[in-house]
Amino acid sequence: MLARKFELGLLDPGWTPVPAGSGDAGSGAGGVRGPALDLDPPEHRELALRLAEESVILLANPAGLLPLRAGARVAVVGPLAHDPLAFFGCYSMPRHLGEAHPEAAASVPVTTLRDALRGERVEVSYAAGGTVRSRDTSGFAAALAAAAAADVVVAVVGDEAGLFGRGTSGEGCDAADLRLPGVQEDLLAALAGTGTPVVAVLVTGRPYALGAVAGRLAAIVQAFFPGEEGGRAIAGVLSGRVVPSGKLPVEMPATAAALPSSYLRSRLAGQHDGSSVDPSPLFAFGHGLSYTSFGYEDLSISPDRMATDGIAEISCTVANTGTRAGTEVVQLYLTDPVASVVRPASWLAGFVRVPLEAGQRRRVTFRVHADRTAYSGRSGERIVEPGEIAIGVGGASDHLPLRGSLTLHGPVRAVGPDRVLVTESVLAELDGA
């Protein structure tokens, strides 16, 4: 970050964040106010929309309820369904200053998910059902009535970002367990009890445990504070106008009392016969579904024996085997079966977004430097060690259809701060694609 600030000139003497001639009171010749500074121009909103669309994650869709049928009667319920601040984290301007300065919260135009869905060729009714933090269930009745009269329910639940205890997520806003805040889990269960299919949309700052209700939901969509265009992005995914391509950057726990954990766990930290508790996540790291399907084939590893300072090319063919265009996030994982100290069962070593038309195939190549296997040895020094490295390629940490291995040979090599930290990727078209 410091290097980037130097490159941008942010640390130069006399640098100011306010362009000359802008609307700031102290800028311009003699302090004369210039044209208003536009901090949210159209090109920024276009970028915000693309980022939000690519980050929305379809976690579950077992019966294929999504995308929503055109003309469907949709009951949009939940405390975040019509909240314009729902999509912002605690350090965004609306949340950071909104409590003390309400005008800051109103300064960014936002389309709520309720209103965004009204532009997606479905018939929308609405009931909040309650608030994020309250234990009050008096709003359930209106939400259940709306659900009973609809073809499908979109329940928008999650977090209210804040600072130092003034929210359910954010700096200083800790969680004693991983249940949804307030009575939102109860609301999901009550909605599922109406018999109307329920799509849970989670707008959160942390992963929550849905194991108690997940089996009763028709679909689950996760959005981690997607920003000012979050409403339109989520609505586009629900309607099918946008084919989801987001993948989980964390695990989604199954139980509310699950220990905080990373997928970077040792083998004995997973499920095993020595414990009665299954720590397996409800949804694994890297998980995310699509409205199309993808196939993997033709794994190649060259060379399959390389020096402890060498580079290997790991390639595979990815195909869109469905009927719609979509984007797959191809993920490369490495495993060190025998090492001087305990290693994670696997770790993400590379990934790349691969857009594919229906029926299209592309060749994906990861250029993996031996430094990507480095770890802190028994002395505390970071080393690359000779031995076998297992390889898995696929669409999630628990879905790796292509597997192989290579062998590192040569002396143990110490690496420093100049070690290779990034795995390059190359996409190539295949003949006839």
C-alpha positions in Angstrom: 0.0 0.0 0.0 2.8 2.4 0.7 4.4 1.6 -2.6 1.1 2.4 -4.4 0.7 5.7 -2.5 4.2 6.7 -3.6 3.4 5.8 -7.2 0.2 7.9 -7.0 2.1 10.9 -5.5 0.0 10.8 -2.3 3.1 11.3 -0.2 4.5 14.2 -2.2 5.0 17.5 -0.4 2.0 19.8 -0.8 -0.3 17.0 -2.1 -4.0 17.7 -1.5 -7.0 15.5 -2.2 -9.0 18.4 -3.5 -8.5 19.2 -7.2 -7.9 22.9 -7.9 -11.1 24.7 -8.8 -13.3 22.2 -7.0 -16.3 23.1 -4.8 -14.2 22.9 -1.6 -14.3 26.2 0.3 -10.5 26.4 0.6 -9.6 25.6 -3.0 -9.1 27.7 -6.1 -7.5 31.2 -6.3 -8.2 33.2 -3.3 -10.5 30.5 -1.8 -13.1 31.1 -4.5 -15.4 28.1 -4.9 -15.2 26.3 -8.2 -17.4 23.7 -9.8 -18.9 21.1 -7.5 -16.7 18.0 -7.3 -18.5 14.9 -8.5 -17.5 12.0 -6.3 -19.9 9.6 -7.9 -19.8 10.0 -11.7 -21.6 7.6 -14.0 -18.4 5.7 -14.9 -17.9 5.0 -11.2 -21.4 3.7 -10.8 -21.0 1.5 -13.8 -17.9 0.0 -12.2 -19.7 -0.4 -8.9 -22.5 -2.2 -10.6 -20.1 -4.6 -12.4 -18.2 -5.3 -9.1 -21.5 -6.0 -7.3 -22.8 -8.2 -10.0 -19.6 -10.3 -10.0 -19.5 -10.6 -6.2 -23.1 -11.9 -5.6 -22.9 -15.6 -4.7 -25.6 -18.1 -5.4 -25.1 -20.6 -2.5 -28.0 -23.0 -3.0 -30.7 -23.5 -5.6 -31.6 -27.2 -5.2 -34.9 -27.1 -7.1 -33.9 -24.6 -9.7 -36.4 -21.9 -8.4 -34.0 -19.2 -9.5 -34.0 -17.4 -11.7 -37.5 -16.1 -10.9 -40.2 -16.7 -13.4 -41.3 -13.6 -15.3 -44.7 -12.4 -14.0 -44.3 -14.3 -10.7 -45.9 -12.8 -7.6 -42.9 -12.1 -5.3 -43.3 -11.2 -1.6 -40.2 -9.1 -0.7 -39.8 -9.2 3.0 -37.2 -8.7 5.7 -35.6 -5.7 7.5 -33.1 -5.0 4.7 -35.5 -5.3 1.8 -36.2 -1.6 1.6 -33.3 -0.1 3.5 -31.1 2.1 1.3 -28.2 1.7 3.7 -28.3 -2.1 3.7 -25.5 -2.5 1.1 -22.8 -0.4 2.9 -20.2 -1.5 5.4 -19.1 0.4 8.5 -16.4 2.5 6.8 -18.5 3.7 4.0 -19.4 7.3 4.2 -23.2 6.8 4.7 -22.6 4.4 7.6 -19.5 6.1 9.1 -21.0 9.5 9.3 -24.7 8.8 8.8 -25.6 8.7 12.5 -24.1 12.1 13.4 -24.6 13.6 10.0 -27.8 12.2 8.3 -27.2 14.3 5.2 -24.2 12.0 4.5 -26.4 9.0 4.5 -28.7 10.6 2.0 -26.0 11.8 -0.3 -25.6 8.6 -2.3 -28.5 7.5 -4.5 -29.4 3.9 -3.9 -32.1 1.6 -5.3 -33.3 -0.8 -2.6 -33.8 -4.4 -3.5 -37.6 -4.0 -3.2 -37.6 -1.3 -5.8 -34.9 -2.9 -8.0 -37.1 -6.1 -8.3 -40.0 -4.0 -9.5 -38.0 -3.4 -12.6 -37.3 -7.1 -13.2 -40.6 -8.3 -14.7 -42.1 -9.6 -11.5 -45.0 -8.5 -9.4 -43.8 -7.3 -6.0 -45.5 -7.0 -2.6 -43.6 -5.9 0.5 -43.6 -6.3 4.3 -40.5 -5.6 6.5 -41.4 -8.2 9.1 -39.2 -6.5 11.7 -35.8 -4.9 12.2 -32.3 -6.3 12.2 -31.6 -6.1 15.9 -35.0 -6.1 17.7 -36.5 -9.2 19.3 -39.9 -7.9 18.4 -42.0 -10.4 16.3 -45.1 -8.2 15.9 -44.2 -7.6 12.2 -44.2 -11.3 11.4 -48.0 -11.4 10.8 -47.8 -8.9 7.8 -44.8 -10.8 6.4 -46.5 -14.2 6.6 -49.6 -12.8 5.0 -47.6 -11.4 2.1 -45.8 -14.8 1.8 -49.1 -16.7 1.7 -50.4 -14.6 -1.1 -47.3 -14.9 -3.2 -45.7 -17.5 -5.6 -42.3 -17.0 -4.0 -40.7 -15.1 -1.0 -37.5 -13.1 -1.2 -36.4 -12.7 2.4 -33.7 -10.0 2.7 -31.9 -10.4 6.0 -28.5 -9.8 7.5 -26.5 -7.0 9.1 -26.8 -3.4 10.1 -23.2 -2.0 9.8 -21.9 0.3 12.4 -19.0 1.2 14.6 -18.1 0.4 18.2 -21.3 -1.4 19.1 -23.7 0.7 17.1 -24.4 -2.1 14.6 -24.3 -5.8 14.2 -21.2 -5.8 11.9 -18.3 -3.5 11.7 -15.3 -2.3 13.8 -16.1 -3.0 17.5 -19.3 -4.9 16.6 -18.5 -8.5 17.7 -20.8 -11.5 17.7 -21.1 -14.0 20.5 -22.5 -16.6 18.2 -23.1 -17.0 14.5 -26.9 -16.8 14.4 -28.4 -14.1 12.3 -28.9 -11.0 14.5 -32.3 -10.5 16.3 -35.1 -12.8 15.3 -34.2 -13.0 11.6 -33.6 -16.8 11.7 -37.0 -17.1 13.3 -38.5 -15.0 10.5 -36.9 -17.3 7.9 -38.3 -20.4 9.7 -41.8 -18.8 9.9 -41.8 -17.9 6.2 -40.7 -21.4 5.3 -43.7 -22.7 7.3 -46.2 -21.0 5.0 -45.4 -23.4 2.2 -44.4 -20.7 -0.2 -40.9 -21.2 -1.5 -38.4 -18.9 0.3 -35.3 -17.4 -1.3 -33.0 -16.1 1.5 -30.9 -13.1 0.5 -28.1 -12.5 3.0 -26.6 -9.0 3.0 -23.9 -9.2 5.7 -20.5 -8.3 6.8 -19.7 -11.7 8.1 -20.7 -15.3 7.4 -23.7 -16.5 9.4 -24.8 -20.1 10.2 -27.9 -21.1 8.4 -27.7 -24.8 9.2 -30.9 -24.7 11.2 -33.1 -23.5 8.3 -31.1 -24.1 5.2 -32.8 -27.3 4.4 -36.2 -25.5 4.3 -35.1 -22.8 1.9 -35.7 -22.9 -1.8 -32.5 -20.9 -2.6 -29.8 -18.9 -0.8 -28.0 -15.9 -2.1 -25.1 -14.2 -0.3 -24.0 -10.6 -0.8 -21.2 -9.2 1.4 -22.1 -5.4 1.5 -22.1 -5.0 -2.3 -22.2 -1.2 -2.2 -24.3 1.5 -3.9 -25.4 -0.7 -6.8 -26.1 -3.7 -4.7 -29.9 -3.6 -5.1 -29.7 -3.7 -8.9 -27.0 -6.4 -8.9 -28.9 -8.7 -6.5 -32.2 -8.1 -8.4 -30.4 -9.0 -11.7 -29.2 -12.3 -10.3 -32.6 -13.2 -8.9 -34.3 -12.4 -12.2 -31.7 -14.2 -14.3 -30.7 -11.0 -16.1 -27.3 -11.6 -14.5 -25.8 -15.1 -14.4 -24.1 -15.4 -10.9 -20.4 -15.9 -10.8 -19.4 -15.0 -7.3 -17.4 -17.4 -5.1 -17.1 -17.5 -1.3 -14.0 -15.9 0.1 -14.7 -17.5 3.4 -16.5 -20.6 4.7 -20.2 -20.5 5.7 -20.6 -22.3 9.0 -23.3 -24.9 9.6 -23.8 -24.3 13.3 -24.1 -21.1 15.3 -21.5 -22.3 17.9 -18.9 -23.2 15.2 -15.4 -22.2 16.1 -14.1 -19.4 14.0 -12.0 -21.1 11.3 -10.3 -20.8 8.0 -10.3 -23.4 5.3 -6.6 -23.3 5.9 -6.9 -26.0 8.6 -4.8 -29.1 9.2 -6.3 -32.5 8.5 -7.0 -33.2 12.2 -8.9 -29.9 12.4 -11.5 -31.3 10.1 -14.0 -34.0 10.7 -12.4 -37.2 12.1 -13.3 -40.2 14.3 -11.7 -38.7 17.4 -14.4 -36.1 17.9 -18.2 -36.1 18.1 -18.4 -32.6 16.6 -18.4 -32.2 12.8 -16.8 -28.8 12.0 -17.5 -29.1 8.3 -18.9 -25.9 6.8 -22.4 -25.6 5.3 -20.7 -24.1 2.2 -17.0 -24.5 1.5 -14.4 -21.8 0.7 -14.6 -21.0 -3.0 -18.2 -22.3 -3.4 -20.6 -20.5 -5.7 -23.2 -21.8 -8.2 -24.3 -20.5 -11.7 -27.3 -20.7 -14.0 -25.2 -22.8 -16.4 -22.8 -25.7 -15.8 -19.1 -26.2 -16.3 -16.9 -29.2 -17.0 -13.1 -29.7 -16.4 -10.8 -32.0 -18.3 -7.3 -32.6 -19.7 -5.1 -31.7 -16.7 -1.4 -31.3 -17.6 1.5 -30.5 -15.4 4.8 -29.5 -17.0 7.3 -30.3 -15.7 6.1 -32.9 -13.2 9.6 -32.6 -11.5 11.0 -29.2 -10.9 13.7 -27.5 -8.9 12.9 -25.7 -5.6 13.4 -22.4 -7.5 11.5 -23.5 -10.7 8.2 -22.8 -12.4 5.6 -25.3 -13.4 2.7 -24.8 -15.8 -0.5 -26.4 -14.7 -3.2 -26.4 -17.5 -6.7 -27.7 -18.0 -9.6 -27.3 -20.3 -12.8 -25.7 -19.0 -16.1 -26.0 -20.9 -19.5 -24.4 -20.5 -21.7 -27.5 -20.7 -25.0 -25.6 -20.2 -27.2 -23.5 -22.3 -26.4 -20.0 -21.1 -23.3 -17.9 -21.2 -21.5 -17.7 -17.8 -18.3 -17.1 -16.0 -16.5 -19.8 -14.0 -13.8 -18.9 -11.4 -11.2 -21.7 -12.0 -9.3 -22.4 -8.8 -6.0 -24.0 -8.2 -5.2 -25.6 -4.8 -1.9 -27.1 -3.6 -1.3 -29.7 -0.8 2.0 -30.6 0.9 1.4 -34.2 2.1 4.8 -34.5 4.0 6.4 -31.5 5.5 8.7 -30.5 8.4 5.8 -28.8 10.2 2.0 -29.3 10.0 0.6 -27.7 6.8 -3.0 -26.9 5.8 -4.9 -29.7 4.1 -4.8 -27.5 1.0 -4.4 -23.8 0.1 -5.5 -21.6 -2.8 -2.6 -21.0 -5.1 -4.3 -19.4 -8.0 -7.6 -18.4 -9.6 -8.9 -16.8 -12.7 -12.3 -15.7 -14.0 -13.1 -17.5 -17.3 -16.1 -16.1 -19.3 -17.6 -18.8 -21.6 -20.4 -18.8 -24.1 -22.7 -21.8 -24.1 -20.7 -24.8 -25.5 -17.4 -22.8 -25.5 -14.1 -24.3 -24.2 -11.0 -22.5 -23.1 -7.6 -23.6 -22.0 -6.5 -22.3 -18.6 -2.8 -22.3 -17.7 -1.4 -21.4 -14.2 2.3 -20.6 -14.0 3.2 -21.7 -10.5 6.5 -20.6 -9.0 8.0 -22.9 -6.3 7.8 -20.0 -3.9 4.1 -20.5 -3.8 4.8 -23.7 -1.7 7.0 -21.8 0.8 6.1 -21.9 4.5 7.7 -21.2 7.9 9.9 -24.1 8.9 10.9 -25.3 12.3 13.5 -22.5 12.7 10.9 -19.9 11.8 12.6 -19.2 8.5 10.4 -19.3 5.4 11.5 -22.2 3.1 10.8 -24.1 0.0 11.3 -27.8 0.7 11.8 -30.6 -1.7 9.1 -33.3 -1.9 5.7 -34.1 -3.4 3.1 -31.3 -4.0 -0.4 -32.5 -4.7 -2.5 -30.4 -7.1 -6.3 -29.9 -7.4 -8.2 -27.8 -10.0 -11.9 -27.1 -10.0 -14.7 -24.7 -9.1 -14.4 -24.7 -5.2 -12.2 -26.1 -2.5 -14.5 -29.1 -2.1 -15.1 -29.6 -5.8 -11.7 -30.3 -7.5 -12.4 -32.9 -10.3 -8.9 -32.6 -11.7 -6.0 -33.9 -9.5 -2.3 -34.6 -10.0 1.0 -34.0 -8.4 4.5 -32.7 -9.1 7.8 -33.2 -7.2 10.2 -30.5 -6.0 13.8 -31.5 -6.0 17.0 -29.9 -4.9 18.1 -28.3 -1.7 15.9 -26.6 0.9 15.8 -23.0 -0.2 15.2 -20.0 2.1 13.0 -17.2 0.6 12.6 -13.6 1.7 10.3 -10.7 1.2 11.1 -10.7 -2.5 9.5 -14.2 -3.0 6.9 -14.7 -5.7 3.4 -14.1 -4.2 1.2 -14.2 -7.3 0.3 -17.1 -9.6 0.0 -15.8 -13.2 -2.7 -17.2 -15.4 -3.2 -17.4 -19.1 -6.4 -18.1 -21.1 -6.4 -19.5 -24.6 -9.1 -20.2 -27.1 -9.5 -23.7 -28.4 -10.0 -24.5 -32.1 -13.7 -24.7 -32.9 -14.7 -22.8 -29.8 
